[in-house]
Amino acid sequence: MTDNNKQKLAIITGANSGIGKETALGLAKSDFKVILACRNLDKGEQAKEYIVKNSNNNNIVVEQLDLADLANVRDFAKRINSSIKTIDVLINNAGGIFNTLGYTKDGIEQTFGINHLGHFYLTRLLLETILASAPSRIINISSFGHFSANGIQLNDINYEKTGYRGFKAYSQSKLANIYFTKYLASKLNPNETTVNALHPGAVRSGFGMDGDLKGLYGEFNKLIRVFEIPSSSGAKTPIYLATSDKVDKVTGQYFSRKRKGLLSPKANSEKDARELWEFSEKLLAEKGFEVPPLN
Ligand SMILES: NC(=O)c1ccc[n+]([C@@H]2O[C@H](COP(=O)([O-])OP(=O)(O)OC[C@H]3O[C@@H](n4cnc5c(N)ncnc54)[C@H](OP(=O)(O)O)[C@@H]3O)[C@@H](O)[C@H]2O)c1
């Protein structure tokens, strides 16, 4: 039986900055207990201070999580699964775009590794707790940028045969977020756990600002900032998907501005979504990080 009066718990990755931080603030204002999953604990503590001050909610916890390190993801999930019984909302928000080719600790191209694979692994490890917390919600922050991807180059994920471009890798990783959303949603009962993706808008956050985007791309990213919306506006759709009764049984969808968003034709490919799912499981197993089976 569900206790509607109990305090809900949300985990948000990359919650120390931009959209993740403002989403955490919004959920704190709605009286959620929020776990800020941040790779840098100092930045996480600063975000916690900001959220507590602006929400008057003291139930904010910082936990260290580096999505570019699968052993770290496994340890994070172990700590969470052993210390809490309920996860009402998981928001896979952390992400980046990188001008130069780089790799995660496990030797996976970092855009795919952080934006997709780290979150895929994290979600699979937390899934039992999330399912046991039904009704529960999983929300994946994708992007309109997925439109630029004409599929995901699973045959050359580390760019050994093809040239690397930051935006190409980014758009593929955001298409991966949608495939993951749709495939996982198709496996779960929407009366219990929903899975949705979203585009937050073009947001004036830390995105591409910390030296990851250099040269012309970096300059362009700075120039367009005046036209972008603040992070608090970018947080509106994730907060809506986490809290609104209007979407309590809606699953497998892609949202923008709190409405169904426009997907690229490629993003609707069930075959590609299944291939990414199988590829991700196999890659994790090859790296020594098996995922629990999905019953
Ligand atoms: N800004 C936009 O216009 C826009 C548009 C569409 C989609 N998005 C998506 O929105 C999401 C949030 O981005 P944002 O705009 O809020 O940018 P942001 O301010 O740069 O925030 C990104 C967050 O991700 C974290 N992160 C990066 N790598 C990580 C790792 N290996 N492990 C754990 N955390 C990591 C960052 O932590 P550090 O502070 O330690 O780096 C930061 O907290 C991303 O998924 C992005 O793709 C953004």
PDBQT file of the ligand as one rigid body, heavy atoms in Angstrom, charges set to zero:
ROOT
HETATM    1  N1  LIG A 301      22.373  23.709 -21.395  1.00  0.00    +0.000 N 
HETATM    2  C1  LIG A 301      21.645  23.386 -22.457  1.00  0.00    +0.000 C 
HETATM    3  O1  LIG A 301      21.333  24.226 -23.311  1.00  0.00    +0.000 OA
HETATM    4  C2  LIG A 301      21.174  21.973 -22.631  1.00  0.00    +0.000 A 
HETATM    5  C3  LIG A 301      20.333  21.683 -23.730  1.00  0.00    +0.000 A 
HETATM    6  C4  LIG A 301      19.874  20.377 -23.895  1.00  0.00    +0.000 A 
HETATM    7  C5  LIG A 301      20.236  19.400 -22.985  1.00  0.00    +0.000 A 
HETATM    8  N2  LIG A 301      21.067  19.703 -21.936  1.00  0.00    +0.000 N 
HETATM    9  C6  LIG A 301      21.423  18.622 -21.019  1.00  0.00    +0.000 C 
HETATM   10  O2  LIG A 301      21.160  19.029 -19.694  1.00  0.00    +0.000 OA
HETATM   11  C7  LIG A 301      21.960  18.275 -18.794  1.00  0.00    +0.000 C 
HETATM   12  C8  LIG A 301      22.519  19.185 -17.734  1.00  0.00    +0.000 C 
HETATM   13  O3  LIG A 301      23.410  20.098 -18.332  1.00  0.00    +0.000 OA
HETATM   14  P1  LIG A 301      23.528  21.628 -17.899  1.00  0.00    +0.000 P 
HETATM   15  O4  LIG A 301      23.128  22.419 -19.079  1.00  0.00    +0.000 OA
HETATM   16  O5  LIG A 301      22.890  21.880 -16.604  1.00  0.00    +0.000 OA
HETATM   17  O6  LIG A 301      25.129  21.766 -17.820  1.00  0.00    +0.000 OA
HETATM   18  P2  LIG A 301      26.109  21.980 -16.570  1.00  0.00    +0.000 P 
HETATM   19  O7  LIG A 301      25.728  23.195 -15.818  1.00  0.00    +0.000 OA
HETATM   20  O8  LIG A 301      27.474  21.919 -17.168  1.00  0.00    +0.000 OA
HETATM   21  O9  LIG A 301      25.864  20.705 -15.650  1.00  0.00    +0.000 OA
HETATM   22  C9  LIG A 301      26.351  19.436 -15.987  1.00  0.00    +0.000 C 
HETATM   23  C10 LIG A 301      26.476  18.619 -14.733  1.00  0.00    +0.000 C 
HETATM   24  O10 LIG A 301      26.940  17.305 -15.087  1.00  0.00    +0.000 OA
HETATM   25  C11 LIG A 301      27.985  16.957 -14.195  1.00  0.00    +0.000 C 
HETATM   26  N3  LIG A 301      28.905  15.977 -14.733  1.00  0.00    +0.000 N 
HETATM   27  C12 LIG A 301      29.653  16.051 -15.856  1.00  0.00    +0.000 A 
HETATM   28  N4  LIG A 301      30.420  14.962 -15.972  1.00  0.00    +0.000 NA
HETATM   29  C13 LIG A 301      30.133  14.157 -14.912  1.00  0.00    +0.000 A 
HETATM   30  C14 LIG A 301      30.606  12.912 -14.464  1.00  0.00    +0.000 A 
HETATM   31  N5  LIG A 301      31.577  12.240 -15.101  1.00  0.00    +0.000 N 
HETATM   32  N6  LIG A 301      30.073  12.370 -13.343  1.00  0.00    +0.000 NA
HETATM   33  C15 LIG A 301      29.124  13.038 -12.647  1.00  0.00    +0.000 A 
HETATM   34  N7  LIG A 301      28.666  14.248 -13.005  1.00  0.00    +0.000 NA
HETATM   35  C16 LIG A 301      29.166  14.802 -14.121  1.00  0.00    +0.000 A 
HETATM   36  C17 LIG A 301      28.708  18.293 -13.944  1.00  0.00    +0.000 C 
HETATM   37  O11 LIG A 301      29.561  18.191 -12.818  1.00  0.00    +0.000 OA
HETATM   38  P3  LIG A 301      30.848  19.179 -12.674  1.00  0.00    +0.000 P 
HETATM   39  O12 LIG A 301      30.315  20.488 -12.168  1.00  0.00    +0.000 OA
HETATM   40  O13 LIG A 301      31.710  18.477 -11.683  1.00  0.00    +0.000 OA
HETATM   41  O14 LIG A 301      31.460  19.301 -14.022  1.00  0.00    +0.000 OA
HETATM   42  C18 LIG A 301      27.501  19.191 -13.731  1.00  0.00    +0.000 C 
HETATM   43  O15 LIG A 301      27.018  19.058 -12.438  1.00  0.00    +0.000 OA
HETATM   44  C19 LIG A 301      23.009  17.571 -19.664  1.00  0.00    +0.000 C 
HETATM   45  O16 LIG A 301      22.648  16.202 -19.796  1.00  0.00    +0.000 OA
HETATM   46  C20 LIG A 301      22.894  18.274 -21.007  1.00  0.00    +0.000 C 
HETATM   47  O17 LIG A 301      23.233  17.409 -22.074  1.00  0.00    +0.000 OA
HETATM   48  C21 LIG A 301      21.532  20.967 -21.744  1.00  0.00    +0.000 A 
ENDROOT
TORSDOF 0
